[in-house]
Amino acid sequence: MAHDKPVALVTGANQGIGLQIAKELASKGFTALVGSRNLARGEAAAAEIEGDARAIQLDVTDRASIAAAAEHIRSAFGRLDVLVNNAAISNTSWEAGMSLEDYARTTRPSVVSFDEMRAVWETNVFGPLAVYQAMVPMLREAPHANIVNVSSGAGSLMLNADPANSHRPMYTPVYAASKTGLNAMTLAMAVELEEDGIKVNAVSPGFTRTNLNKYSGTETVEEGAREAVRLALIGPDGPTGTFSHTNGLLPW
Ligand SMILES: NC(=O)c1ccc[n+]([C@@H]2O[C@H](COP(=O)([O-])OP(=O)(O)OC[C@H]3O[C@@H](n4cnc5c(N)ncnc54)[C@H](OP(=O)(O)O)[C@@H]3O)[C@@H](O)[C@H]2O)c1
């Protein structure tokens, strides 16, 4: 028999925005599955969540880990109602003391390391797609399902095409372009799942104080999680195929 509560899987939920999303979904009556590539860190995070939260080992770059997580969700709960693709990395080669601008200079198209680019895209683009492929059969069986992909305004082609945008020098093939790739996956998923009634949306948390930016962000995790939580909870009349921030829609 299927679990009596709706089940939400949040990837990379052992810290940062993902942990906050898991906390809020648990507080809304979900069984929140705290995806973590390191199970012990996931268990520690789940223990600090009020409500029903359980750790699940999930490395989004490891197909065997993803398949085992999907099998576990099916056998333990028999359902999945919400998927939040939140896990991401910003780099693998940022050296201590390097400024954001210096790192961006090392990742311009003319000099970018393909290893660096592949590592980030593996986590930020292929990872969410692989998790989607493993979880979509269960989402299709749910009474109503939502997918939220945690993207970034840094990935907006429209915003970065504007010469007046001061963040433009940060638009490089590694992190920013990986989020453009994730936006493309979001739209492709939304198109595929339109006939199933499953909503797929991308969100930008805004510049949030987390490990990703060495806690230099200006927003709290509560603020950073808000739009993802809103879209994780939308009903059958909610939007699909959108890219948004708490302040409103963002251009792709
Ligand atoms: N913070 C911001 O200002 C900001 C702005 C725009 C968008 N975002 C997006 O918000 C999301 C959450 O980021 P955050 O700021 O909360 O960063 P964070 O605190 O660094 O959290 C990232 C999470 O992803 C996990 N992760 C990384 N690689 C993984 C993998 N291969 N498999 C599974 N989990 C993996 C990390 O696990 P470990 O603990 O094991 O490293 C961690 O739990 C990301 O998609 C990020 O791009 C953040």
The ligand as a Gaussian input file, in Angstrom:
#p B3LYP/6-31G(d) Opt

LIG

0 1
 N       23.466000      30.325000      -3.020000
 C       23.153000      31.109000      -4.049000
 O       23.398000      32.342000      -4.039000
 C       22.486000      30.532000      -5.255000
 C       22.135000      31.410000      -6.303000
 C       21.518000      30.890000      -7.412000
 C       21.247000      29.539000      -7.497000
 N       21.619000      28.716000      -6.474000
 C       21.306000      27.293000      -6.602000
 O       20.667000      26.832000      -5.424000
 C       20.891000      25.414000      -5.295000
 C       21.352000      25.093000      -3.892000
 O       22.623000      25.670000      -3.686000
 P       23.095000      26.231000      -2.280000
 O       23.366000      27.658000      -2.465000
 O       22.201000      25.788000      -1.212000
 O       24.544000      25.518000      -2.183000
 P       25.176000      24.513000      -1.131000
 O       24.902000      24.959000       0.253000
 O       26.592000      24.337000      -1.584000
 O       24.363000      23.172000      -1.384000
 C       24.538000      22.414000      -2.532000
 C       24.073000      21.018000      -2.227000
 O       24.251000      20.215000      -3.415000
 C       24.897000      19.031000      -3.006000
 N       25.609000      18.382000      -4.105000
 C       26.659000      18.818000      -4.825000
 N       27.037000      17.879000      -5.714000
 C       26.189000      16.829000      -5.539000
 C       26.058000      15.573000      -6.147000
 N       26.895000      15.153000      -7.116000
 N       25.053000      14.765000      -5.751000
 C       24.214000      15.146000      -4.774000
 N       24.298000      16.305000      -4.131000
 C       25.284000      17.146000      -4.525000
 C       25.826000      19.447000      -1.901000
 O       26.267000      18.309000      -1.172000
 P       27.596000      18.332000      -0.246000
 O       27.181000      18.934000       1.066000
 O       27.950000      16.881000      -0.163000
 O       28.618000      19.161000      -0.958000
 C       24.887000      20.336000      -1.110000
 O       24.019000      19.597000      -0.321000
 C       21.911000      25.061000      -6.390000
 O       21.237000      24.536000      -7.503000
 C       22.523000      26.401000      -6.735000
 O       23.082000      26.438000      -8.036000
 C       22.228000      29.175000      -5.356000

